[in-house]
Each structure stands twice: as structure tokens, then as C-alpha cells.
Amino acid sequence: MNNKRLRTVIEEALRTAPNFNQSPVDLNIWMYNAHSTSGRADAHAVQLLDALKNEQDLRVFDGSSIHVLSFSAHLAQYWNLGAWLLARAQSVGSNQALEDLSHYLSTDDVTCEVVVAFCGLEPEGRFDMGRAISFLPWAQLQNSRQKQSLLDRTVTSFPFAYPTGALVRELNTKKSYISQTEFQQNIAKYTIDSIDTTEIYDSLMCLAIVQPSSPQVLASWVSAPSWVPIAAGPTLFPIVDGISPFNKISTEGCVQGGELFKAFCSASPSFQARIRLVLQRLIRAMRRGSQVDAAIDLGISLEALYLNDMKGDRGELSFRLRTRSSRFLGNNAEERKRIFRLMKDAYNLRSVAVHTGSVDTFDERPVQDVLHDGFLCAAETVRHFILDGKPDWDKVMFD
């Protein structure tokens, strides 16, 4: 590339180009007008576009090639490149922008980041969860267009769900160029759905049961390094379900969460699937606005934990639940009596919710207290299951 020539036209274009940080859309429109030969095209934008077209090394931006990063594909044209160069130059200078472009053209490997952002749980600082997953406060997540997009969405639509943390995992990808025909024939291969985020979500659920909390995923995306002149992928926004109370988790709590996650990853696939069901229901129960829904989800969690082996014999479920949980969690007679009574209340609460659709009053004990104590017992049970394995109920009951 003729860096001297390109540096000159970039510097000239910067005089009249919109500021990317203030208005990313305007900068892209500014370059697109030059591409479309619009009467509103700025002469400096046209000059930059012509300079890019004259560079043999930049032919991969002529619109005939799809840029692929293992899991996603992007059509990048000269005007897209021009907008990126100007935005990058506004941030780090034109020299660095051109060095970044040269790096992109010469490399075959790009290390991206898979990001899952959520509300309701915040660590004291960055923490290594293992398996190349980092847990960090929202403020420490690197700035990106996706991060800003989530923040804008939260402020305007979901102010009760302000992001508090993120889980980040490095993703090593191979860069290549393919034709549009090849892309159309293998389109499923180049989508964000091909990224498996299961372990990231598993790590979040393990953190959530250390001191039971109900974090809620707000968005997920893949971000490319700032020196890459193409976007890595779209931002996915799941449905916001309920309200997640804000909770901080200490470094010690993160250590415990990391130990749970490590043990969980070592378990069998069937055990993992069972515990995922429990945790998904339990965490959702804790952020439910309706006590009826919360009681039902809690009941499902408890059944999956304590009654999973009940195949043909489904009689006396409540009694089995009470006796197993009290023997499993209680260390002395007093604790076992307390847990026995709690599980009776929690399971009866579920039955009342299912059959009447209302749990306004319950045996003169506040419903929220029953739910809260039930959440704690369910979370403690899951921790034991993950760290110690599935219990032998005969030994629990009769040893």
C-alpha cells in the first residue's frame, strides 16, 4: 500500500468528516454518499474512496469477496473501509490506522471475544473462572459499539436492568475470503449461532448460587479487536424476564463459584443437563414478579433435585421430599426439623399455586419468607450435588 498517499487523503478527509464517537451513523452515511455518487457527496470522501480503489492490496474490499472470521461473514466494500479508517484515525491517528489495516491484511488469525453481559451480579474486580472465561464488572468491559448499543437500549427501554457485569471468553478464529456464491451455498456455516456459549452460561449459574442471586443475561455478542476493519457479529438480545435485584459478589465468592464451575464441567452430560434445568428454574424463580410463578418454579427445582429417581412410584412425594432434604442438609435434629417444616411449606405452596393460581396468604407465614428460605435450601442442595456428586438416597436415609 502507498501509505504516504493514503495518509494524506485520510488527513484531508478528517477535516470535514463527522466525528465517529459522536455520530457513528453519520460517518457511514458520509462515506456511502461518496460510494453512491450522491449529489451530497463530500469531495474529500470521494477522494478517499478513489485512493482506496487504486490500491491493489485492497481489492478484497471491492465487494466481490466476503470476509470470514470462522463463525461469521461480512461483505466489506471500499466505503465501509473508508469509514473505518476515518473512525480509527480519529481514535489513534492515521499512522496507526494504516498499520492496523496492514496487520489485518497480512494475518490469518484473529482473536475475538465472546461477551455475555448481564445485570444483577457484580464482582469486585476481574476474576478468572477457568476454561478461558473471565468474570468482570461492567465498567471494566472494553468499549465497543455493542457495549454502547446495550447501554443505550437499557437507558431507553429497561432502566431497571442496568448491566453490572460480563463474562468474556477468547475465541481464536481464522480469517479468510470467500466468494458470494460460496457464502450463499454454505450460509449456515457462517452465523453466530455456530458459537457454543453453554459453558459461559454455566459459569454464570454457578456464580449465582454461591450466595443465591438472580442475574439476567441482557445481551451477547462477539467483538473483534479494534484493529480489525470489519464487525465480528450481531448483538443478540434475549427477552428480559422479571427484575434482578443488585448483588455484589466478593473475591472469595468468585473463588467458590470457580470451584463449582470446575466441578460442574467435570460431571457427566446427563448430570449437567439435570442441574441446568434446576438452576434455570431456580434463578428465574428468584426474579419472578409473581409469587405464584416463583412458587411453581421453586417446586420444579426441588422435585428435580430430590425426586428425580421416582419413576413408577410417585406416591407420598411431599413426604419423600421433606425427609430426604432434611436428612441431606441437616447436621442435627434441630436443623432437620426446620428443613422438614420448610420443605413441607414450600411444596404445599407450589400445590396451592398450581391449583388455585393464588398464594396471597399461607399458614400465617409470609409467602416471601417461605420462598426465600426455599431458594436458599435449593441453592445449597445444588452446591452439594455439584461438589460431591449425586447422592445415594438409601445411604442418606438409613446410614
C-alpha positions in Angstrom: 0.0 0.0 0.0 1.0 3.6 -0.6 0.8 4.6 3.0 2.1 8.1 2.3 -0.7 8.8 -0.3 -3.4 7.2 1.9 -2.2 9.1 5.0 -2.6 12.4 3.0 -6.2 11.7 1.9 -7.2 10.4 5.3 -5.9 13.6 7.0 -7.7 15.8 4.4 -10.9 13.8 4.8 -10.7 14.2 8.6 -11.2 18.0 8.2 -14.8 17.6 7.1 -15.8 14.1 8.2 -18.4 13.6 11.0 -17.0 12.6 14.4 -17.5 8.8 14.8 -17.7 8.9 18.6 -20.5 11.5 18.4 -22.4 10.0 15.5 -21.3 6.7 14.0 -24.2 6.5 11.6 -23.4 10.0 10.1 -19.8 8.9 9.3 -21.0 5.8 7.5 -23.6 7.8 5.6 -20.9 10.4 4.7 -18.8 7.7 3.1 -21.8 5.9 1.5 -22.8 9.1 -0.3 -19.4 9.1 -2.0 -19.9 5.4 -2.9 -23.4 6.0 -4.4 -22.2 9.2 -6.3 -24.8 11.2 -4.5 -25.0 14.9 -5.1 -24.4 15.3 -1.4 -21.1 13.5 -1.5 -18.2 15.5 0.1 -15.2 15.9 -2.2 -12.8 14.7 0.5 -14.9 11.5 0.9 -14.8 10.9 -2.9 -11.0 11.5 -2.9 -10.5 8.9 -0.1 -12.7 6.4 -1.9 -10.7 6.8 -5.2 -7.4 6.4 -3.3 -8.6 3.1 -1.8 -9.8 1.8 -5.1 -6.4 2.5 -6.6 -4.6 0.2 -4.1 -4.1 -3.3 -5.4 -3.7 -4.7 -1.9 -7.2 -3.5 -1.0 -9.1 -5.4 -3.7 -10.6 -7.6 -1.1 -12.8 -4.6 -0.3 -14.2 -4.2 -3.8 -17.4 -6.0 -2.9 -16.7 -9.3 -4.6 -15.2 -11.0 -1.5 -16.9 -12.0 1.7 -14.6 -11.6 4.8 -14.9 -14.6 7.1 -13.9 -15.0 10.7 -14.7 -18.7 11.3 -18.2 -18.1 12.6 -19.4 -15.0 10.7 -19.1 -13.4 7.3 -19.3 -9.8 6.2 -19.4 -8.0 2.8 -16.9 -5.2 3.2 -16.7 -2.6 0.5 -14.4 0.4 -0.1 -16.8 2.8 1.5 -17.0 0.6 4.7 -13.2 0.6 4.8 -13.1 4.4 4.4 -15.5 4.9 7.2 -13.5 2.5 9.5 -10.2 4.2 8.6 -11.6 7.6 9.5 -13.1 6.4 12.7 -9.9 4.6 13.7 -7.8 7.7 12.7 -10.0 9.8 14.9 -9.2 7.5 17.8 -5.5 6.6 17.4 -4.2 8.7 14.4 -3.9 8.0 10.7 -0.5 6.2 11.0 -1.8 3.7 13.5 -5.0 3.2 11.5 -2.9 2.3 8.4 -0.7 0.0 10.4 -3.8 -1.8 11.7 -5.1 -2.2 8.2 -1.8 -3.7 7.1 -1.9 -6.1 10.1 -5.4 -7.2 9.1 -4.4 -7.9 5.5 -1.3 -9.9 6.5 -2.7 -12.1 9.3 -4.7 -15.3 9.1 -5.6 -15.4 12.7 -7.8 -13.0 14.7 -8.5 -13.4 18.4 -12.0 -12.2 19.1 -14.0 -12.1 22.4 -17.4 -13.8 23.1 -19.2 -11.5 25.6 -22.2 -12.3 27.7 -23.5 -9.2 29.6 -25.9 -9.3 32.4 -27.5 -7.4 35.4 -27.9 -8.4 39.0 -24.4 -9.6 39.9 -21.2 -7.6 40.1 -17.7 -8.8 41.2 -15.1 -6.7 43.0 -12.7 -7.0 40.1 -11.8 -9.2 37.2 -11.7 -12.9 38.0 -10.5 -15.9 36.1 -13.3 -18.6 36.1 -11.1 -21.1 34.2 -11.6 -22.5 30.7 -10.5 -19.2 29.3 -13.6 -17.4 30.8 -13.2 -14.1 32.7 -15.8 -12.5 35.0 -15.5 -8.8 35.2 -17.5 -5.7 36.3 -19.4 -3.9 33.5 -17.1 -0.8 33.9 -14.0 -2.9 33.0 -15.5 -4.4 29.8 -13.7 -2.9 26.9 -15.6 -0.2 25.0 -17.2 -1.3 21.7 -20.2 -0.5 19.6 -22.0 -3.5 21.1 -21.4 -2.3 24.6 -22.7 1.2 23.7 -25.7 -0.3 22.0 -26.7 -2.3 25.1 -26.2 0.7 27.3 -28.4 2.9 25.0 -31.1 0.1 25.0 -31.0 -0.2 28.7 -31.4 3.5 29.4 -34.2 4.0 27.0 -36.2 0.7 27.4 -35.1 -1.2 30.5 -33.8 1.2 33.2 -34.4 -1.4 35.9 -31.9 -3.8 34.1 -28.7 -1.8 34.1 -25.8 -4.0 33.2 -23.5 -4.8 36.1 -21.1 -7.5 34.8 -19.9 -9.6 31.9 -18.4 -12.9 31.2 -15.8 -12.9 28.4 -14.1 -15.7 26.6 -11.4 -15.5 24.0 -12.3 -17.0 20.6 -9.4 -17.8 18.2 -10.6 -17.5 14.6 -9.2 -18.0 11.2 -9.6 -15.1 8.7 -10.4 -16.0 5.0 -12.1 -14.6 2.0 -14.8 -16.4 0.0 -17.0 -15.6 -2.9 -20.6 -14.5 -2.5 -21.7 -17.7 -4.3 -19.9 -19.9 -1.8 -21.4 -17.9 1.1 -24.9 -18.4 -0.2 -24.3 -22.2 -0.6 -23.0 -22.5 3.0 -24.7 -19.7 4.8 -25.5 -21.7 8.0 -21.7 -22.2 8.5 -21.0 -18.5 8.9 -23.5 -17.4 11.5 -23.1 -16.5 15.2 -25.3 -19.5 16.1 -22.3 -21.7 15.5 -20.6 -20.4 18.7 -21.3 -22.6 21.7 -21.9 -20.3 24.7 -23.1 -23.1 27.0 -20.1 -23.1 29.3 -20.3 -19.3 29.7 -23.9 -19.6 30.9 -23.0 -22.5 33.1 -20.3 -20.4 34.8 -22.8 -17.6 35.5 -25.3 -20.0 37.1 -22.5 -21.4 39.3 -21.7 -17.9 40.5 -25.4 -17.2 41.1 -25.8 -20.0 43.7 -22.8 -19.1 45.8 -24.9 -16.5 47.7 -28.2 -17.0 45.8 -28.9 -14.3 43.3 -30.7 -14.0 40.1 -28.5 -12.4 37.3 -30.2 -11.9 34.0 -28.5 -12.0 30.6 -29.2 -8.8 28.7 -27.1 -9.3 25.6 -24.4 -11.4 24.0 -22.1 -10.7 21.1 -18.7 -11.4 19.6 -16.3 -8.4 19.4 -13.3 -8.2 17.1 -10.1 -6.4 18.2 -10.1 -2.7 17.5 -7.5 -3.1 14.7 -10.0 -5.3 12.6 -11.8 -3.2 10.0 -15.0 -5.4 9.9 -17.7 -6.1 12.5 -17.5 -9.6 14.2 -21.2 -10.3 14.5 -24.6 -9.0 15.7 -25.7 -8.4 19.2 -28.3 -10.8 20.5 -30.9 -9.5 23.0 -32.9 -12.2 24.9 -36.2 -11.3 26.4 -35.9 -9.5 29.8 -37.8 -11.6 32.3 -38.6 -10.1 35.7 -36.3 -7.9 37.8 -32.9 -8.9 39.1 -32.0 -7.3 42.5 -28.5 -6.0 42.5 -25.9 -8.2 44.3 -22.2 -7.9 44.7 -20.0 -11.0 44.9 -16.7 -10.9 46.8 -13.5 -12.3 45.5 -14.0 -15.2 47.9 -17.4 -15.8 46.4 -15.9 -15.8 43.0 -13.4 -18.4 44.1 -16.3 -20.6 45.3 -18.1 -20.0 42.0 -15.0 -21.0 40.1 -14.7 -24.2 42.1 -18.3 -25.1 41.4 -17.8 -24.4 37.7 -14.8 -26.6 37.6 -16.6 -29.5 39.2 -19.7 -28.9 37.1 -17.6 -29.1 33.9 -16.2 -32.5 35.1 -19.6 -34.0 35.6 -21.4 -36.3 33.1 -23.5 -34.7 30.3 -26.7 -36.2 31.8 -25.9 -34.7 35.3 -25.1 -31.3 33.7 -28.4 -31.3 31.9 -30.3 -32.1 35.1 -28.6 -29.4 37.1 -29.0 -26.8 34.3 -32.8 -27.4 34.5 -32.7 -26.9 38.2 -30.6 -23.7 38.1 -32.6 -22.2 35.2 -35.8 -22.6 37.1 -34.3 -21.6 40.5 -32.7 -18.4 39.1 -35.9 -17.5 37.3 -37.9 -18.1 40.4 -35.8 -15.6 42.4 -36.5 -12.8 40.0 -40.2 -13.6 39.3 -42.6 -10.7 40.0 -45.4 -13.1 40.7 -45.2 -15.2 43.8 -47.4 -17.9 42.1 -44.8 -18.2 39.3 -42.0 -18.2 41.8 -43.6 -21.0 43.9 -44.1 -23.2 40.8 -40.6 -22.7 39.6 -39.2 -23.4 43.0 -41.3 -26.5 43.3 -40.0 -27.8 39.9 -36.4 -27.2 41.1 -37.0 -29.1 44.3 -38.6 -32.0 42.5 -35.7 -32.3 40.0 -33.3 -32.4 42.9 -34.9 -34.7 45.4 -37.5 -36.7 43.4 -35.7 -37.3 40.1 -35.4 -41.1 40.7 -39.1 -41.5 41.4 -40.2 -43.3 38.2 -43.3 -45.5 38.6 -43.7 -44.9 42.4 -44.9 -41.2 42.7 -46.8 -41.6 45.9 -46.1 -39.5 49.0 -43.9 -37.1 47.1 -44.2 -34.4 49.7 -43.1 -36.7 52.5 -40.2 -38.0 50.4 -39.1 -34.5 49.7 -39.2 -33.5 53.3 -37.4 -36.5 54.7 -34.7 -36.6 52.0 -33.9 -32.8 52.2 -33.9 -32.8 56.0 -31.5 -35.7 56.2 -29.4 -34.4 53.3 -28.9 -30.8 54.5 -29.5 -31.0 58.3 -26.5 -31.7 60.6 -28.5 -32.1 63.7 -32.0 -32.8 64.9 -33.0 -29.1 65.2 -31.8 -28.3 61.7 -33.6 -31.3 60.3 -36.9 -30.3 61.9 -36.5 -26.8 60.5 -35.8 -28.1 57.0 -38.6 -30.6 57.2 -41.1 -27.9 58.0 -39.7 -25.6 55.4 -40.0 -28.2 52.6 -43.5 -29.0 53.6 -44.4 -25.3 53.3 -42.6 -24.8 50.1 -44.1 -27.9 48.4 -47.6 -27.1 49.7 -47.1 -23.6 48.4 -46.4 -24.9 45.0 -49.5 -27.1 45.1 -51.7 -24.1 46.2 -50.2 -22.0 43.4 -50.9 -24.7 40.7 -54.4 -25.5 41.8 -55.7 -22.0 42.8 -53.5 -19.6 41.0 -53.1 -17.5 44.2 -50.8 -17.6 47.2 -51.8 -14.4 49.0 -51.8 -16.0 52.4 -50.2 -19.2 53.6 -50.5 -20.8 57.1 -49.9 -17.4 58.8 -46.3 -17.3 57.4 -45.3 -14.6 54.9 -45.2 -16.2 51.5 -42.0 -14.3 50.6 -40.2 -15.8 53.7 -41.1 -19.4 52.6 -39.9 -18.6 49.0 -36.6 -17.0 50.3 -35.8 -19.9 52.6 -36.7 -22.4 49.8 -34.3 -20.6 47.4 -31.5 -20.9 50.0 -32.1 -24.6 50.5 -32.3 -25.4 46.8 -29.1 -23.5 46.1 -27.3 -25.3 49.0 -28.5 -28.6 47.6 -27.2 -27.8 44.1 -23.8 -26.8 45.6 -23.6 -30.2 47.3 -24.7 -32.1 44.2 -22.0 -30.3 42.1 -19.1 -30.7 44.5 -20.0 -34.2 45.9 -21.9 -35.8 43.1 -25.4 -37.3 43.0 -26.3 -38.7 46.4 -27.2 -42.3 47.2 -30.6 -41.7 48.8 -30.6 -45.1 50.6 -27.4 -44.1 52.4 -28.7 -40.6 53.1 -31.9 -42.0 54.7 -30.5 -45.0 56.5 -26.9 -44.6 57.4 
